[in-house]
Amino acid sequence: MEREFKLNDKVVMKKPHACKNNEWIITRMGVDIKIKCLKCGREVMLDRQEFKRKLKGIIDEKV
């Protein structure tokens, strides 16, 4: 079963960011997915396939 994620969902990635945080929020979706670190505010853009591979779980789903 494929994980479903939406815009503004809080997600946990497998590896932590350089600021030692692994919680992110999805800010843009399309072919690429842009996520923003909840601790330092850094934004990273990943292609969808890479994002799915690095995703550990969804913390908070926005309806």
Phi and psi restraints in degrees (range 20) as a CNS / XPLOR table:
assign (resid 1 and name C) (resid 2 and name N)
       (resid 2 and name CA) (resid 2 and name C) 1.0 -82.6 20.0 2
assign (resid 2 and name N) (resid 2 and name CA)
       (resid 2 and name C) (resid 3 and name N) 1.0 138.5 20.0 2
assign (resid 2 and name C) (resid 3 and name N)
       (resid 3 and name CA) (resid 3 and name C) 1.0 -72.1 20.0 2
assign (resid 3 and name N) (resid 3 and name CA)
       (resid 3 and name C) (resid 4 and name N) 1.0 135.2 20.0 2
assign (resid 3 and name C) (resid 4 and name N)
       (resid 4 and name CA) (resid 4 and name C) 1.0 -100.3 20.0 2
assign (resid 4 and name N) (resid 4 and name CA)
       (resid 4 and name C) (resid 5 and name N) 1.0 130.0 20.0 2
assign (resid 4 and name C) (resid 5 and name N)
       (resid 5 and name CA) (resid 5 and name C) 1.0 -136.0 20.0 2
assign (resid 5 and name N) (resid 5 and name CA)
       (resid 5 and name C) (resid 6 and name N) 1.0 151.3 20.0 2
assign (resid 5 and name C) (resid 6 and name N)
       (resid 6 and name CA) (resid 6 and name C) 1.0 -130.9 20.0 2
assign (resid 6 and name N) (resid 6 and name CA)
       (resid 6 and name C) (resid 7 and name N) 1.0 172.2 20.0 2
assign (resid 6 and name C) (resid 7 and name N)
       (resid 7 and name CA) (resid 7 and name C) 1.0 -59.5 20.0 2
assign (resid 7 and name N) (resid 7 and name CA)
       (resid 7 and name C) (resid 8 and name N) 1.0 140.4 20.0 2
assign (resid 7 and name C) (resid 8 and name N)
       (resid 8 and name CA) (resid 8 and name C) 1.0 69.9 20.0 2
assign (resid 8 and name N) (resid 8 and name CA)
       (resid 8 and name C) (resid 9 and name N) 1.0 12.9 20.0 2
assign (resid 8 and name C) (resid 9 and name N)
       (resid 9 and name CA) (resid 9 and name C) 1.0 -76.2 20.0 2
assign (resid 9 and name N) (resid 9 and name CA)
       (resid 9 and name C) (resid 10 and name N) 1.0 142.0 20.0 2
assign (resid 9 and name C) (resid 10 and name N)
       (resid 10 and name CA) (resid 10 and name C) 1.0 -89.1 20.0 2
assign (resid 10 and name N) (resid 10 and name CA)
       (resid 10 and name C) (resid 11 and name N) 1.0 129.3 20.0 2
assign (resid 10 and name C) (resid 11 and name N)
       (resid 11 and name CA) (resid 11 and name C) 1.0 -127.3 20.0 2
assign (resid 11 and name N) (resid 11 and name CA)
       (resid 11 and name C) (resid 12 and name N) 1.0 158.6 20.0 2
assign (resid 11 and name C) (resid 12 and name N)
       (resid 12 and name CA) (resid 12 and name C) 1.0 -113.8 20.0 2
assign (resid 12 and name N) (resid 12 and name CA)
       (resid 12 and name C) (resid 13 and name N) 1.0 129.0 20.0 2
assign (resid 12 and name C) (resid 13 and name N)
       (resid 13 and name CA) (resid 13 and name C) 1.0 -96.6 20.0 2
assign (resid 13 and name N) (resid 13 and name CA)
       (resid 13 and name C) (resid 14 and name N) 1.0 159.6 20.0 2
assign (resid 13 and name C) (resid 14 and name N)
       (resid 14 and name CA) (resid 14 and name C) 1.0 -65.5 20.0 2
assign (resid 14 and name N) (resid 14 and name CA)
       (resid 14 and name C) (resid 15 and name N) 1.0 -42.2 20.0 2
assign (resid 14 and name C) (resid 15 and name N)
       (resid 15 and name CA) (resid 15 and name C) 1.0 -107.8 20.0 2
assign (resid 15 and name N) (resid 15 and name CA)
       (resid 15 and name C) (resid 16 and name N) 1.0 141.9 20.0 2
assign (resid 15 and name C) (resid 16 and name N)
       (resid 16 and name CA) (resid 16 and name C) 1.0 -73.4 20.0 2
assign (resid 16 and name N) (resid 16 and name CA)
       (resid 16 and name C) (resid 17 and name N) 1.0 156.7 20.0 2
assign (resid 16 and name C) (resid 17 and name N)
       (resid 17 and name CA) (resid 17 and name C) 1.0 -73.6 20.0 2
assign (resid 17 and name N) (resid 17 and name CA)
       (resid 17 and name C) (resid 18 and name N) 1.0 172.0 20.0 2
assign (resid 17 and name C) (resid 18 and name N)
       (resid 18 and name CA) (resid 18 and name C) 1.0 -61.5 20.0 2
assign (resid 18 and name N) (resid 18 and name CA)
       (resid 18 and name C) (resid 19 and name N) 1.0 -23.8 20.0 2
assign (resid 18 and name C) (resid 19 and name N)
       (resid 19 and name CA) (resid 19 and name C) 1.0 -86.2 20.0 2
assign (resid 19 and name N) (resid 19 and name CA)
       (resid 19 and name C) (resid 20 and name N) 1.0 10.1 20.0 2
assign (resid 19 and name C) (resid 20 and name N)
       (resid 20 and name CA) (resid 20 and name C) 1.0 71.5 20.0 2
assign (resid 20 and name N) (resid 20 and name CA)
       (resid 20 and name C) (resid 21 and name N) 1.0 24.9 20.0 2
assign (resid 20 and name C) (resid 21 and name N)
       (resid 21 and name CA) (resid 21 and name C) 1.0 -119.4 20.0 2
assign (resid 21 and name N) (resid 21 and name CA)
       (resid 21 and name C) (resid 22 and name N) 1.0 140.6 20.0 2
assign (resid 21 and name C) (resid 22 and name N)
       (resid 22 and name CA) (resid 22 and name C) 1.0 -121.4 20.0 2
assign (resid 22 and name N) (resid 22 and name CA)
       (resid 22 and name C) (resid 23 and name N) 1.0 19.9 20.0 2
assign (resid 22 and name C) (resid 23 and name N)
       (resid 23 and name CA) (resid 23 and name C) 1.0 -103.1 20.0 2
assign (resid 23 and name N) (resid 23 and name CA)
       (resid 23 and name C) (resid 24 and name N) 1.0 130.0 20.0 2
assign (resid 23 and name C) (resid 24 and name N)
       (resid 24 and name CA) (resid 24 and name C) 1.0 -134.0 20.0 2
assign (resid 24 and name N) (resid 24 and name CA)
       (resid 24 and name C) (resid 25 and name N) 1.0 163.8 20.0 2
assign (resid 24 and name C) (resid 25 and name N)
       (resid 25 and name CA) (resid 25 and name C) 1.0 -123.1 20.0 2
assign (resid 25 and name N) (resid 25 and name CA)
       (resid 25 and name C) (resid 26 and name N) 1.0 138.9 20.0 2
assign (resid 25 and name C) (resid 26 and name N)
       (resid 26 and name CA) (resid 26 and name C) 1.0 -80.2 20.0 2
assign (resid 26 and name N) (resid 26 and name CA)
       (resid 26 and name C) (resid 27 and name N) 1.0 121.4 20.0 2
assign (resid 26 and name C) (resid 27 and name N)
       (resid 27 and name CA) (resid 27 and name C) 1.0 -108.7 20.0 2
assign (resid 27 and name N) (resid 27 and name CA)
       (resid 27 and name C) (resid 28 and name N) 1.0 -17.6 20.0 2
assign (resid 27 and name C) (resid 28 and name N)
       (resid 28 and name CA) (resid 28 and name C) 1.0 -152.7 20.0 2
assign (resid 28 and name N) (resid 28 and name CA)
       (resid 28 and name C) (resid 29 and name N) 1.0 137.9 20.0 2
assign (resid 28 and name C) (resid 29 and name N)
       (resid 29 and name CA) (resid 29 and name C) 1.0 -130.5 20.0 2
assign (resid 29 and name N) (resid 29 and name CA)
       (resid 29 and name C) (resid 30 and name N) 1.0 145.8 20.0 2
assign (resid 29 and name C) (resid 30 and name N)
       (resid 30 and name CA) (resid 30 and name C) 1.0 175.4 20.0 2
assign (resid 30 and name N) (resid 30 and name CA)
       (resid 30 and name C) (resid 31 and name N) 1.0 -139.2 20.0 2
assign (resid 30 and name C) (resid 31 and name N)
       (resid 31 and name CA) (resid 31 and name C) 1.0 -65.0 20.0 2
assign (resid 31 and name N) (resid 31 and name CA)
       (resid 31 and name C) (resid 32 and name N) 1.0 -39.7 20.0 2
assign (resid 31 and name C) (resid 32 and name N)
       (resid 32 and name CA) (resid 32 and name C) 1.0 -104.3 20.0 2
assign (resid 32 and name N) (resid 32 and name CA)
       (resid 32 and name C) (resid 33 and name N) 1.0 156.2 20.0 2
assign (resid 32 and name C) (resid 33 and name N)
       (resid 33 and name CA) (resid 33 and name C) 1.0 -120.8 20.0 2
assign (resid 33 and name N) (resid 33 and name CA)
       (resid 33 and name C) (resid 34 and name N) 1.0 128.3 20.0 2
assign (resid 33 and name C) (resid 34 and name N)
       (resid 34 and name CA) (resid 34 and name C) 1.0 -103.5 20.0 2
assign (resid 34 and name N) (resid 34 and name CA)
       (resid 34 and name C) (resid 35 and name N) 1.0 128.6 20.0 2
assign (resid 34 and name C) (resid 35 and name N)
       (resid 35 and name CA) (resid 35 and name C) 1.0 -122.5 20.0 2
assign (resid 35 and name N) (resid 35 and name CA)
       (resid 35 and name C) (resid 36 and name N) 1.0 151.0 20.0 2
assign (resid 35 and name C) (resid 36 and name N)
       (resid 36 and name CA) (resid 36 and name C) 1.0 -123.1 20.0 2
assign (resid 36 and name N) (resid 36 and name CA)
       (resid 36 and name C) (resid 37 and name N) 1.0 130.4 20.0 2
assign (resid 36 and name C) (resid 37 and name N)
       (resid 37 and name CA) (resid 37 and name C) 1.0 -66.9 20.0 2
assign (resid 37 and name N) (resid 37 and name CA)
       (resid 37 and name C) (resid 38 and name N) 1.0 133.7 20.0 2
assign (resid 37 and name C) (resid 38 and name N)
       (resid 38 and name CA) (resid 38 and name C) 1.0 -79.5 20.0 2
assign (resid 38 and name N) (resid 38 and name CA)
       (resid 38 and name C) (resid 39 and name N) 1.0 -12.5 20.0 2
assign (resid 38 and name C) (resid 39 and name N)
       (resid 39 and name CA) (resid 39 and name C) 1.0 -95.6 20.0 2
assign (resid 39 and name N) (resid 39 and name CA)
       (resid 39 and name C) (resid 40 and name N) 1.0 -51.9 20.0 2
assign (resid 39 and name C) (resid 40 and name N)
       (resid 40 and name CA) (resid 40 and name C) 1.0 -105.5 20.0 2
assign (resid 40 and name N) (resid 40 and name CA)
       (resid 40 and name C) (resid 41 and name N) 1.0 -14.0 20.0 2
assign (resid 40 and name C) (resid 41 and name N)
       (resid 41 and name CA) (resid 41 and name C) 1.0 87.6 20.0 2
assign (resid 41 and name N) (resid 41 and name CA)
       (resid 41 and name C) (resid 42 and name N) 1.0 1.2 20.0 2
assign (resid 41 and name C) (resid 42 and name N)
       (resid 42 and name CA) (resid 42 and name C) 1.0 -65.3 20.0 2
assign (resid 42 and name N) (resid 42 and name CA)
       (resid 42 and name C) (resid 43 and name N) 1.0 138.3 20.0 2
assign (resid 42 and name C) (resid 43 and name N)
       (resid 43 and name CA) (resid 43 and name C) 1.0 -108.9 20.0 2
assign (resid 43 and name N) (resid 43 and name CA)
       (resid 43 and name C) (resid 44 and name N) 1.0 138.3 20.0 2
assign (resid 43 and name C) (resid 44 and name N)
       (resid 44 and name CA) (resid 44 and name C) 1.0 -130.8 20.0 2
assign (resid 44 and name N) (resid 44 and name CA)
       (resid 44 and name C) (resid 45 and name N) 1.0 138.9 20.0 2
assign (resid 44 and name C) (resid 45 and name N)
       (resid 45 and name CA) (resid 45 and name C) 1.0 -112.0 20.0 2
assign (resid 45 and name N) (resid 45 and name CA)
       (resid 45 and name C) (resid 46 and name N) 1.0 127.0 20.0 2
assign (resid 45 and name C) (resid 46 and name N)
       (resid 46 and name CA) (resid 46 and name C) 1.0 -124.6 20.0 2
assign (resid 46 and name N) (resid 46 and name CA)
       (resid 46 and name C) (resid 47 and name N) 1.0 148.8 20.0 2
assign (resid 46 and name C) (resid 47 and name N)
       (resid 47 and name CA) (resid 47 and name C) 1.0 -72.2 20.0 2
assign (resid 47 and name N) (resid 47 and name CA)
       (resid 47 and name C) (resid 48 and name N) 1.0 157.7 20.0 2
assign (resid 47 and name C) (resid 48 and name N)
       (resid 48 and name CA) (resid 48 and name C) 1.0 -56.9 20.0 2
assign (resid 48 and name N) (resid 48 and name CA)
       (resid 48 and name C) (resid 49 and name N) 1.0 -42.0 20.0 2
assign (resid 48 and name C) (resid 49 and name N)
       (resid 49 and name CA) (resid 49 and name C) 1.0 -66.6 20.0 2
assign (resid 49 and name N) (resid 49 and name CA)
       (resid 49 and name C) (resid 50 and name N) 1.0 -41.8 20.0 2
assign (resid 49 and name C) (resid 50 and name N)
       (resid 50 and name CA) (resid 50 and name C) 1.0 -66.3 20.0 2
assign (resid 50 and name N) (resid 50 and name CA)
       (resid 50 and name C) (resid 51 and name N) 1.0 -40.3 20.0 2
assign (resid 50 and name C) (resid 51 and name N)
       (resid 51 and name CA) (resid 51 and name C) 1.0 -60.2 20.0 2
assign (resid 51 and name N) (resid 51 and name CA)
       (resid 51 and name C) (resid 52 and name N) 1.0 -46.0 20.0 2
assign (resid 51 and name C) (resid 52 and name N)
       (resid 52 and name CA) (resid 52 and name C) 1.0 -62.7 20.0 2
assign (resid 52 and name N) (resid 52 and name CA)
       (resid 52 and name C) (resid 53 and name N) 1.0 -35.8 20.0 2
assign (resid 52 and name C) (resid 53 and name N)
       (resid 53 and name CA) (resid 53 and name C) 1.0 -69.8 20.0 2
assign (resid 53 and name N) (resid 53 and name CA)
       (resid 53 and name C) (resid 54 and name N) 1.0 -35.9 20.0 2
assign (resid 53 and name C) (resid 54 and name N)
       (resid 54 and name CA) (resid 54 and name C) 1.0 -89.9 20.0 2
assign (resid 54 and name N) (resid 54 and name CA)
       (resid 54 and name C) (resid 55 and name N) 1.0 -9.6 20.0 2
assign (resid 54 and name C) (resid 55 and name N)
       (resid 55 and name CA) (resid 55 and name C) 1.0 -73.3 20.0 2
assign (resid 55 and name N) (resid 55 and name CA)
       (resid 55 and name C) (resid 56 and name N) 1.0 131.3 20.0 2
assign (resid 55 and name C) (resid 56 and name N)
       (resid 56 and name CA) (resid 56 and name C) 1.0 -97.6 20.0 2
assign (resid 56 and name N) (resid 56 and name CA)
       (resid 56 and name C) (resid 57 and name N) 1.0 -40.7 20.0 2
assign (resid 56 and name C) (resid 57 and name N)
       (resid 57 and name CA) (resid 57 and name C) 1.0 -176.8 20.0 2
assign (resid 57 and name N) (resid 57 and name CA)
       (resid 57 and name C) (resid 58 and name N) 1.0 170.8 20.0 2
assign (resid 57 and name C) (resid 58 and name N)
       (resid 58 and name CA) (resid 58 and name C) 1.0 -106.8 20.0 2
assign (resid 58 and name N) (resid 58 and name CA)
       (resid 58 and name C) (resid 59 and name N) 1.0 126.3 20.0 2
assign (resid 58 and name C) (resid 59 and name N)
       (resid 59 and name CA) (resid 59 and name C) 1.0 -85.7 20.0 2
assign (resid 59 and name N) (resid 59 and name CA)
       (resid 59 and name C) (resid 60 and name N) 1.0 -55.8 20.0 2
assign (resid 59 and name C) (resid 60 and name N)
       (resid 60 and name CA) (resid 60 and name C) 1.0 -132.8 20.0 2
assign (resid 60 and name N) (resid 60 and name CA)
       (resid 60 and name C) (resid 61 and name N) 1.0 117.4 20.0 2
assign (resid 60 and name C) (resid 61 and name N)
       (resid 61 and name CA) (resid 61 and name C) 1.0 -95.1 20.0 2
assign (resid 61 and name N) (resid 61 and name CA)
       (resid 61 and name C) (resid 62 and name N) 1.0 128.3 20.0 2
assign (resid 61 and name C) (resid 62 and name N)
       (resid 62 and name CA) (resid 62 and name C) 1.0 -90.7 20.0 2
assign (resid 62 and name N) (resid 62 and name CA)
       (resid 62 and name C) (resid 63 and name N) 1.0 134.5 20.0 2
